[in-house]
Amino acid sequence: MSGFHVNVHALRDDAKRMADTAAAASKAQEYASGKLVLGDGHQLFATVKKGHSAVVDALTESYKHLSNLLAASAGELVKTADVYQSIDQAHAEQLDSIYPK
């Protein structure tokens, strides 16, 4: 035996944390695109309006990208846990079949 072991429960826990963080990033994206608006200051905000829009757009896109990456990674961790769990189950069944009943 190689001593290699995968903690399937830890993979699933990490996947849950990633999914939760993806949801938080999605909420941050919604906040950035919906709440970070300049008031109606007319000329007062005219000089910063373009820069402000660029920052809000960059934040929105970054949070969207982060959310997508985390959600996809969480899904892949779950798939990985499923594979290792099925391998462990198949190995256990193989060992059980060796022993007399």
Residue pairs with C-beta under 8 A, 6 or more apart in sequence:
6 81
6 84
8 81
8 84
8 85
8 88
11 77
11 78
11 80
11 81
11 84
12 77
12 78
12 81
14 77
15 74
15 75
15 77
15 78
15 81
16 74
18 70
18 71
18 73
18 74
18 77
19 70
19 71
19 74
21 70
22 66
22 67
22 68
22 69
22 70
22 71
22 74
23 67
25 63
25 64
25 66
25 67
25 70
26 63
26 64
26 67
28 59
28 63
29 59
29 60
29 63
29 64
29 67
32 56
32 59
32 60
32 63
33 56
33 60
36 52
36 55
36 56
36 59
37 56
38 45
38 48
38 49
38 52
39 45
45 52
